[in-house]
Amino acid sequence: MSKRNPQLAPERIILGIDPGTTIMGYGVIRCRGKAEVELVEMGALHMAKIKDHALKLKRIYDRVSGLIDAHAPDELAVEAPFFGQNVQSMLKLGRAQGVALAAALAKEIPVAEYAPRRVKQAVTGSGAASKEQVAGMVQRALLIPNEDMPKELDATDGLAVALCHHYQLATPKMHRGGGGWKAFLADNPNRIRKG
């Protein structure tokens, strides 16, 4: 039986994952309507001491499955590996991402994937923002006290992915198959001045 109050705006829980094979950052947020967002949990899974890559993947799967069991998210959002890294790094990150997605799909949770620049743009307004800038905006958006901020920024990166997904869902018109001036003009014919 759901604990969610049907008289309030619809509530969604989003699990955000910043995949990695040394550290995987994660964040869980609760959203009600477009504006109300609160922190549920954030953290990081440390795997530097695990030498076997397959065991790291199992740890990722187990942790994501545990987060799903604990919070019953409505969606999972994951950051996609970015290009420009060496092939081995890309392969390892792709596997980590795939394992996180598999954990969600095994429990029939919808998944979404966002490029790192898209996450930064959604949270800070700049696709070139630093991890520190992302952490600062996540802290402000979720009203996280200074003493609760993690020392490592992987957890806030996971929260940033969750927030990016929330913003995407809150403004679906902006992200539906294109956009730009052509879409704006088509959607707003009364704003066009002729002559």
JOQUI-V880097 format. One record per backbone hydrogen bond with DSSP energy under -0.5 kcal/mol. NH is the residue of the N-H (numbers start at 0). CO is the residue of the C=O. Records with the same first field share a line. If there is no record, write none. Layout:
NH=CO / CO
This chain:
5=3
7=4
11=30
13=28
14=74
15=13 / 26
16=76
17=24
18=16
23=44
24=17 / 22
25=42
26=15
27=40
28=13
29=37
30=11
31=35
32=9
35=31
36=34
37=29
39=27
40=27
42=25
44=23
45=43
46=21
47=21
49=46
50=48
52=50
55=51
56=52
57=53
58=54
59=55
60=56
61=57
62=58
63=59
64=60
65=61
66=62
67=63
68=64
69=65
70=66
71=67
73=12
74=12
75=109
76=14
77=111
78=16
79=113
84=81
89=85
90=86
91=87
92=88
93=89
94=90
95=91
96=92
97=93
98=94
99=95
100=96
101=97
102=98
103=99
104=100
105=101
106=102 / 103
107=104
108=103
109=73 / 107
111=75
113=77
118=114
119=115
120=116
121=117
122=118
123=119
124=119 / 120
125=119
128=125
133=129
134=130
135=131
136=132
137=133
138=134
139=135
140=136
141=137
142=138 / 139
143=138
144=142
147=144
148=144 / 145
156=152
157=153
158=154
159=155
160=156
161=157
162=158
163=159
164=160
165=161
166=162
167=163
168=164
169=165
170=166
171=168
173=170
174=170 / 171
175=172
176=174
182=178
183=179
184=180
185=181
186=182
187=183
190=187
191=188
